[in-house]
């Protein structure tokens, strides 16, 4: 995997522009919630259900990384909501990632609420439209990174398999908004089915944790935590927004608009 792998932030909790930082190198700018696309539904059968989420994957070894086509007609899950209205499936996915990371990377001390803070800003927890297995009702893609949006770098497509057939320019994938190359590098199998699908929030939340913990970072150290979050967006305003929602989800007290600096 070459240096300069990029993960892209594509949605903002306050409908403002965001900028994404390369995991190992350059920065990348992205646009706001209105730019995220809900792609057409794919036709085939879908991702296995996380019927009994375990602390160890049911399928040992690296997962197969792919986007699994989902059937039409799926319903939004009716799980009870988590803190401050987090969709119940999203809340379960973030908590599941915390449990897995506590086993796999115990010195990282990753909290579900940090992942929830990122999920809030990146896609408002898949816009609250998740099925019971953690799949968005419609696949989520960020804006095409062809340089047409103000401040955005051009990112060439390298992985049409994950990127919905894109052949010229890349775009970010799924509720946690990764570029394909970055997702493949950090891919986690959150539901233990042997597949890591960037559209599935169980998988994407664990992958986000892998990405943030990379290099031995410890979320109990505020400077290291900030460094990790800046991998998503090279901006202290972005860090402040993520951490405002992290505290909110932990305490049940929503942040005021004045507490959320413009990204």
N, C-alpha and C positions, 0 to 999 in steps of 0.2 A: 504494500500500500504506500504510494508516494506521500511525501509531506505536502501540506497545503490542503488536506481534507477539509471540507466545509460543511457545516450544518446550518440550515437557514431558518431564521425566525420569520414567520409569515403573518401572524395575527397579533393584535394588541388589545389589551383589556380596555383601553380608552380610545380605540379607533384612531391611532396615530401611527406615523411611520416608525418602523423599527429597523435596527441594523444588526447583522449577524456576524459573529467573529469566527474565523477559521479555527479548528481545533488545534492545529499545529502551525498555522501561518496567518494568511491575510484576512482582512475584514470584508464583510459583504453586506450591502444594504438591501432592505426589503420594504414592502409597502404595508398597507393596513388591512383591517378585516374585510373591507369591501373587495380587496384584490384576491382573496382566497376563493378558489373554485370548488363547487361541489360537483365532482365528475359524474358522468352517467353511470348508472349501475352496471356492474359486470354480470355476465350471464350464468356462470357455472356455480357448482355447489361450493360451500364455504369452509371456513376455518373451524377446527374442532372446538367444542365447548370446553371451557375450563371447569369441568364437572367436579373436580376435587383438587383445587390448587395446592400444590405441595411445596415444601421448602427445598426440595431438590427436583430437578427436571425428571420427567418420566422417561425421557429419551437422552441417555448420556451422550456426550460428544457435542461438537458444534452443531447448531441448528441449520436446517436448510433455509436460506434467506430468499423469500419470494412474496409477492403480493397474491393472495388467494382470492379468486373470484367468488363473489357472494350471490346467492339467489335473490330474485325479486320478491317483494311481498313481505320482507322481514319487518317486524314491529319494533318500535322503541321499547327498551326494557322498562318495566314498571317497578324496579327496585326502589326501596325507600331512599330518599336523598340523604347525602352526607352533610357535613358542616357547610353552612351558608349556601345550601342548595346544590352542592356538587352532585351531579348525577350518581346514583348509587353504584352503577357499574364502574364509573371512573374512580370513585372513592375506593372501591375494592381493588382496582388495578394499581393504584398508587400504594395502597397498603401492602399488597402482594409484592410489589417491587421492593419496598422497604424490607420485608421479611427475607426475600431472596438475597438482597445485597448484604443484610446483616450476617448471612452465612457465607456468602461468596467473597465479600470484601468488608470484613468486620471493622477494619480500622478507618473506613470511610465515614461511618456513622450517618448514613443517608437517611433522611426523614421523609416520610410520605408527603408531608406538607410542603417541602421544597419542590418535589416533583409536581404537586398540585399547583403551586404558584406558577411554575413554568407552563403547565398544561392550561391554566387559566389564560395566560397571555398569548400563548401560541395558537390556541383554537377554541378558547372558552370551553374546554373539556369536550372537544368534538361537537361543539354547538348543542350539547345536550341530546344528541341524536345517536345513541349507541344501542345496538341490540344486546341481548343477554350474554353474548360471548365476547363483548368488547369491541365489536366491529362497527364503524360508522355506517349509518343507513346508506349514505353515499360516500364513496372514497373522497378523501380530502387532499387537494393539491394546492400549493402556493402559486403565486404568479410566475409566469415564464420569465426566466432570467436572461432576457435578450438585450438588456441595456435600455429598453424603452421607458422604464420607470425612473423617475428622478433619483439619482444617487446610487442606482443599482449597477453592480459590475455585471459583465457578461460571463455566464457560466455555461460552457458547452455540455450538451447531453453526452453521458458516457454509459448509461444503464437504462435502455428503453424497457427492459423487463420489469424493473421496479417503478419506472417513471411513466407508466401508462402509455407506452409507445412513443415517447418523445424522441425525435431523431436529431434535432438541431441544438436546442437549448434545454438546460435542466430546470427543474422546479422542485420545491420542497414537498415532502411526502408526509401524509398522515397527521394525526392529532398532535404529535410532538414535533412535527416539521423538521425532518432531516433531509439533507441531500442524499441521494442513493449511495454515493461512495462512502460517506460518513456512516450511514446506517449499516452497511456491510461490515465496516471495521469494528463497530461496537455492538453488533446485533445480539440481543438477548431473547431467550424463549420464556416469556413470562408465564404462559399457561401450560408449559411442559408437554406440548404436542409434537415437538421435534421440528417445528417451523417458526421462523421469526418473520413476522409480517409487519411492515411499518405502518399499515393501516389499522392494525389491531392494538388497542390501547394497553392490554396486558403486556404485549411484546414491546411496544414503543416506550412504555414507562420504564421497564427494566433497561432497555437500551439507553434511554436518557440518563438513568442512574450510572450505567457503565461509563458513559461519556463524561459525566460530571466527576466521577471518582477517578478517572484515568490519571495515572502518574502518582498514585498514592495520596491524593488530596483527602483532607479530613474536614468534613462539614462542621465539626465542633469548633474549628478555628475560623473565625469570621473572615480573616484575610484570605484563607484558602477557599472558603465558601464563595467569596466574591470572585476570586480568580476562576473558579469552576463555572459559575453562572455567566461570567463574561465570555466563556466559550460559545454560549448561545448568542450573545450580543455584546459587542465591545463597547459598552456604555454603562456608566455608573447609574444613570437614570433607569436603565433596564433592570439592573441589579436591585435598585430601590423598589421598583414595582413588584418584582418577583418576591422580595422579602416582605413587602407590605402584605401581599396576599398569603405568604407563608405564615406570618403571624396571625393574620385574620382567620385562616382555616384552623390554626391551632387553638385560638382563643374563642372563636365564634363571633368576633366583633369585626364587622366589615370596615375597610379603610374608607376615609373620606376622600372625595375627589382631590382636595387640596394636598393630600398626603401622597399623591401619585404624580411624580414629576413627568413632564412630557418626554417621551422617548424620541 
